[in-house]
Amino acid sequence: MKIGIVGGGPGGLYLALLLKKHDPSHEVRLVEQNPPDATYGWGIVFSGRALSFLEETDPDSFADIDRCLERWDDQAIVHRDQKVVIDGFGFSGMSRLELLRILQEHCRRHGVQMRFQQRLTDLSLFRDCDLVVGADGVNSVVRDLYAAHFQPSAEVLTNKYVWYGTTKVFDMLTLTFRTNEHGAFVAHHYRHSPHQSTFVVECDAETWANAGFAFMSEEESRAYCERVFAPDLDGHPLLSNRSLWINYRAITNQRWSYRNIVLLGDALRTVHFSIGSGTRMALEDAIHLFHALRDTPDVPTALQRFEETRRPGVERFLGVAARSFVWYEHFRDKLHLDPLPFAYDYVMRTGLIEHAKLRERSPRFAAAYEAYMASR
Ligand SMILES: Cc1cc2nc3c(=O)[nH]c(=O)nc-3n(C[C@H](O)[C@H](O)[C@H](O)COP(=O)(O)OP(=O)(O)OC[C@H]3O[C@@H](n4cnc5c(N)ncnc54)[C@H](O)[C@@H]3O)c2cc1C
């Protein structure tokens, strides 16, 4: 089979690797607009400490990924300078560039044809392919080319965010809330390597306008955020990498495939970064699509199977992500809460966990919250 993949992010690379490794007679061609060693952003975080789904699917690439993972058992909320630790909320993180390097290396080893620094504007390059995959991210060209068939929709959130790095190494995934004369900010930060952390700054539209970010250069915005979070950065700088303020777009598609063309990862649907699952979902899409192609005799049936098996889980998850982003859109209204009830409100925001379950998963945090409530 001839397979053309647009986009060399985690989703496209992982699919290419799985298909070629399973059947070396496949011709798998992947085109990526960026050079192999370039990426936006800094780190990625995976919810959960264990990534058994990657280990089960391809132990070889997992072994390399595993070596680069930073893991932590707890999460923290900093509000009014007080750190509330939420035990039992484990995550793991790694550098996005490292993940891409590992997947590229495994693709190369198995004979995937990768072409970098070529931006596709149509699919003529893949005219001869039996299957074409749009793994080209949130601004997918493939999705736009066939928008009439995929029927995408986008909800644009009002909060603004910007993705920085820093040399300060944080001990666990932390959300730090800070206010100043212009409004309220939250930073989502975690270490993604032994030497660096990711630092995503988010604020509501009013704060953003009051601060005058619209009239600031990239460097001025960076310096401003550094001042807001000076107590947390301990003198370390924020690092910029095309770090520009953006609005999150929640993308979904009515249809997932058209003829022999299918979308996956962020091209198919985005997952709000506050639940740390965008990369995981792109990798899981790749696994589901690979299984469907492996287990069904022809491409149209496989694409149908992919959607049938994957859609219910995705839609459930998007409900969780939506409840999470709604919480962030209104976090400023909750800042009057003391740190413990504030952290509790955050933990409960998606409705995924009830208090009884929280007691099992986070006994220390649940006990601290109960003691706080009893003291009132
Ligand atoms: C601020 C922020 C924080 C995030 N934090 C996390 C996190 O902590 N954990 C997590 O799991 N996820 C996170 N995500 C989401 C994560 O980055 C994406 O969900 C994930 O990268 C999706 O993988 P993908 O392969 O579908 O797309 P992408 O990683 O976007 O890859 C798409 C690739 O296609 C290429 N491309 C696009 N158009 C073309 C074209 N026309 N021709 C050739 N190539 C093209 C792009 O250059 C890119 O390399 C975050 C996202 C944002 C915005």
The ligand as an ORCA input file, in Angstrom:
! r2SCAN-3c Opt
* xyz 0 1
  C      -0.041     25.996     24.559
  C      -0.178     24.539     24.258
  C       0.223     23.650     25.213
  C       0.104     22.293     24.984
  N       0.488     21.465     25.946
  C       0.366     20.152     25.755
  C       0.743     19.239     26.740
  O       1.215     19.623     27.799
  N       0.555     17.910     26.526
  C       0.063     17.471     25.358
  O      -0.068     16.274     25.216
  N      -0.303     18.307     24.378
  C      -0.166     19.637     24.554
  N      -0.553     20.487     23.587
  C      -1.162     19.982     22.380
  C      -0.194     19.303     21.476
  O       0.823     20.187     21.104
  C      -0.950     18.799     20.257
  O      -2.170     18.268     20.651
  C      -0.151     17.734     19.560
  O       1.081     18.244     19.163
  C      -0.935     17.192     18.391
  O      -0.117     16.408     17.576
  P      -0.357     16.358     16.014
  O       0.659     15.433     15.484
  O      -1.777     16.116     15.724
  O      -0.121     17.848     15.482
  P       1.152     18.791     15.590
  O       2.021     18.443     16.704
  O       0.624     20.186     15.519
  O       1.937     18.480     14.236
  C       1.478     18.871     12.953
  C       2.679     18.987     12.045
  O       2.236     19.233     10.729
  C       3.093     20.199     10.135
  N       2.340     20.850      9.062
  C       1.254     21.636      9.195
  N       0.801     22.021      7.999
  C       1.620     21.452      7.083
  C       1.650     21.488      5.669
  N       0.731     22.174      4.951
  N       2.631     20.814      5.009
  C       3.570     20.111      5.733
  N       3.569     20.052      7.083
  C       2.610     20.714      7.749
  C       3.468     21.109     11.266
  O       4.671     21.816     11.031
  C       3.585     20.137     12.425
  O       4.905     19.653     12.602
  C      -0.437     21.837     23.758
  C      -0.827     22.725     22.772
  C      -0.699     24.074     23.027
  C      -1.121     24.998     21.941
*
